[in-house]
Amino acid sequence: MTTAARIGALVLVGVLAGCGVGQGKHLRAVTPAPLPEGIPKTWDFSDPQALPQHRNTAMAACAWYLDVAPATADSKDWIRARDYALDWIEAMREPALPVTQPIVAYIATDRRFMYGAYMRGAYQCAKAEYLLRMHDADIATRPDAFAAELAGIEGMHRLFRAIQAWDPKAYSKRLRKYARKHKRGKLEAFLVKVMGRKPPRQRR
């Protein structure tokens, strides 16, 4: 079982738990875009030669994921899109699309942000899109370059905006902190500090 598949059930439990503590009174009705076509029911990315043919579909799944609050979509569709996209990203080696774990953990361990578990996927999708675009343009880019991390952070903000459209009371102190530091030109220095820390254990 893949890393993404192992946490599918935990994501749904988190959604249900959130709704069980009074979340439902202020939630808005949101209809997500249809699931992109072509996402298979099952997949096997053990053969590197099979990866290129899945790229467009995986990136379409990523784009859909970034704009959909999980509880507004069919749970099986949402999990399938996320798992397919992230399994493909994790299988890629040329170029490699690594996660800078401390950056994700910083948001995921925000105690009052009940949707932090979704942010790893948002980070991975947005960072992967950026690194693939640079690779296609033959622009030398380190996987941990500031611009790549900034793309990942913007992906987290993008998913957060989708969640807020459904749950206007959603709030992340740490995502707000990223936004403030970026506006003041201090985000890169802060990320260097964050990336130097050993991340706490977390689930995506």
C-alpha positions as CSV (number, residue, x, y, z in Angstrom):
1,M,0.0,0.0,0.0
2,T,1.3,3.5,-0.9
3,T,1.9,6.3,1.5
4,A,-1.0,8.2,0.0
5,A,-3.4,5.2,0.2
6,R,-2.6,4.5,3.9
7,I,-3.9,7.9,5.0
8,G,-7.1,8.0,2.9
9,A,-9.2,6.7,5.7
10,L,-7.6,9.1,8.2
11,V,-8.5,12.1,6.0
12,L,-12.1,11.1,5.9
13,V,-12.2,10.6,9.7
14,G,-10.8,14.1,10.1
15,V,-13.6,15.5,7.9
16,L,-16.3,13.7,9.8
17,A,-14.8,14.6,13.2
18,G,-14.7,18.3,12.2
19,C,-18.4,18.2,11.1
20,G,-19.2,16.6,14.4
21,V,-18.0,19.5,16.6
22,G,-20.4,22.1,15.3
23,Q,-18.8,22.8,11.9
24,G,-22.0,22.3,9.9
25,K,-23.8,25.5,11.0
26,H,-21.8,27.9,9.0
27,L,-20.7,25.8,6.0
28,R,-21.5,27.0,2.5
29,A,-22.9,24.9,-0.4
30,V,-20.0,24.5,-2.9
31,T,-20.2,22.3,-6.0
32,P,-16.7,21.3,-7.2
33,A,-15.7,21.0,-10.8
34,P,-16.1,17.5,-12.3
35,L,-13.2,15.1,-11.8
36,P,-10.8,15.3,-14.7
37,E,-11.2,12.5,-17.3
38,G,-8.6,9.8,-17.6
39,I,-7.8,9.1,-13.9
40,P,-7.6,5.3,-13.8
41,K,-9.2,3.1,-11.2
42,T,-5.9,1.4,-10.4
43,W,-2.3,2.2,-11.4
44,D,1.2,0.9,-11.1
45,F,4.1,3.3,-11.3
46,S,6.9,0.7,-10.6
47,D,8.0,0.9,-14.2
48,P,9.8,4.3,-14.8
49,Q,9.1,4.0,-18.5
50,A,5.4,4.2,-17.9
51,L,5.6,7.5,-16.0
52,P,5.7,10.0,-18.9
53,Q,2.4,8.8,-20.3
54,H,0.6,9.7,-17.0
55,R,2.0,13.2,-16.6
56,N,-0.8,15.2,-18.1
57,T,-3.5,13.2,-16.2
58,A,-1.5,13.5,-13.0
59,M,-1.1,17.2,-13.3
60,A,-4.8,17.6,-14.2
61,A,-5.6,15.6,-11.0
62,C,-3.3,18.0,-9.1
63,A,-5.0,21.1,-10.5
64,W,-8.4,19.7,-9.5
65,Y,-7.2,18.8,-6.0
66,L,-5.9,22.3,-5.4
67,D,-9.3,23.8,-6.1
68,V,-11.5,21.4,-4.2
69,A,-12.4,21.4,-0.5
70,P,-12.4,17.6,0.3
71,A,-15.7,17.5,2.0
72,T,-17.4,19.1,-1.0
73,A,-16.5,16.3,-3.4
74,D,-17.4,12.6,-3.6
75,S,-15.0,11.1,-1.1
76,K,-13.9,8.2,-3.3
77,D,-13.3,10.5,-6.2
78,W,-11.3,12.9,-4.1
79,I,-9.1,10.2,-2.6
80,R,-8.5,8.6,-6.0
81,A,-7.5,11.9,-7.6
82,R,-5.2,12.7,-4.7
83,D,-3.6,9.3,-4.4
84,Y,-3.1,9.0,-8.2
85,A,-1.4,12.4,-8.4
86,L,0.8,12.0,-5.4
87,D,1.8,8.4,-6.2
88,W,2.9,9.7,-9.6
89,I,4.9,12.6,-8.1
90,E,6.6,10.3,-5.6
91,A,7.6,7.9,-8.3
92,M,9.2,10.5,-10.6
93,R,13.0,10.6,-10.7
94,E,13.7,12.6,-13.9
95,P,13.2,15.2,-12.6
96,A,12.9,14.2,-9.0
97,L,10.1,16.0,-7.2
98,P,11.0,15.9,-3.5
99,V,9.2,17.1,-0.5
100,T,10.9,19.5,1.9
101,Q,9.3,18.0,5.0
102,P,9.8,20.8,7.5
103,I,7.8,23.3,5.4
104,V,4.8,21.0,5.3
105,A,5.1,20.0,8.9
106,Y,5.1,23.6,9.9
107,I,1.5,24.0,8.6
108,A,0.3,20.4,9.4
109,T,1.1,20.9,13.1
110,D,-0.8,24.2,13.4
111,R,-2.9,23.1,16.3
112,R,-6.0,25.2,15.5
113,F,-5.9,24.5,11.7
114,M,-8.1,21.4,11.4
115,Y,-7.4,21.0,7.7
116,G,-3.6,20.8,7.9
117,A,-3.6,17.1,6.8
118,Y,-4.4,18.1,3.3
119,M,-1.6,20.6,2.9
120,R,1.1,18.1,2.0
121,G,-0.7,17.1,-1.1
122,A,-1.2,20.8,-2.1
123,Y,2.5,21.5,-1.5
124,Q,3.6,18.5,-3.6
125,C,1.2,19.2,-6.5
126,A,2.2,22.9,-6.8
127,K,5.9,22.3,-6.3
128,A,5.9,19.4,-8.9
129,E,4.1,21.6,-11.4
130,Y,6.8,24.3,-11.0
131,L,9.7,21.9,-11.2
132,L,8.3,20.2,-14.3
133,R,7.8,23.6,-16.0
134,M,11.4,24.6,-15.3
135,H,12.6,21.2,-16.5
136,D,10.6,21.5,-19.8
137,A,12.1,25.0,-20.3
138,D,15.6,23.6,-19.7
139,I,16.1,26.0,-16.8
140,A,18.5,24.6,-14.2
141,T,16.6,24.6,-10.8
142,R,17.5,23.0,-7.6
143,P,14.6,21.0,-6.1
144,D,15.0,23.0,-2.8
145,A,15.3,26.4,-4.5
146,F,13.4,29.2,-2.9
147,A,11.1,29.6,-6.0
148,A,10.2,25.9,-5.8
149,E,9.3,26.1,-2.1
150,L,7.4,29.3,-2.8
151,A,5.4,27.5,-5.4
152,G,4.6,24.8,-2.9
153,I,3.5,27.3,-0.3
154,E,1.3,29.0,-2.8
155,G,-0.3,25.6,-3.5
156,M,-1.1,25.4,0.2
157,H,-2.7,28.8,0.1
158,R,-4.7,27.9,-3.0
159,L,-6.2,24.8,-1.3
160,F,-6.8,26.9,1.8
161,R,-8.8,29.4,-0.3
162,A,-10.9,26.5,-1.7
163,I,-11.5,25.3,1.9
164,Q,-12.4,28.8,3.1
165,A,-15.0,29.1,0.3
166,W,-16.7,26.1,1.9
167,D,-15.8,26.8,5.5
168,P,-15.5,30.6,6.0
169,K,-14.3,30.0,9.6
170,A,-11.3,28.1,8.5
171,Y,-8.1,29.7,9.8
172,S,-4.4,28.9,9.7
173,K,-2.1,31.1,11.8
174,R,0.9,29.7,10.1
175,L,-0.2,30.1,6.6
176,R,-1.0,33.7,7.4
177,K,2.5,34.0,8.8
178,Y,4.0,32.7,5.5
179,A,1.9,35.3,3.6
180,R,3.0,38.2,5.9
181,K,6.7,37.3,5.6
182,H,6.4,37.0,1.9
183,K,4.8,40.4,1.6
184,R,7.7,41.9,3.8
185,G,10.4,40.1,1.8
186,K,11.4,38.0,4.8
187,L,10.1,34.6,3.8
188,E,13.2,33.2,2.2
189,A,15.2,33.8,5.4
190,F,12.4,32.3,7.4
191,L,12.3,29.2,5.2
192,V,16.0,28.7,5.6
193,K,15.4,28.4,9.4
194,V,12.3,26.2,9.0
195,M,14.2,23.9,6.5
196,G,17.0,23.5,9.0
197,R,14.7,22.0,11.7
198,K,14.0,18.3,12.1
199,P,10.3,17.9,11.3
200,P,7.9,16.4,13.8
201,R,6.2,13.2,12.9
202,Q,3.0,13.9,11.0
203,R,0.4,12.5,8.6
204,R,-0.4,14.2,5.3
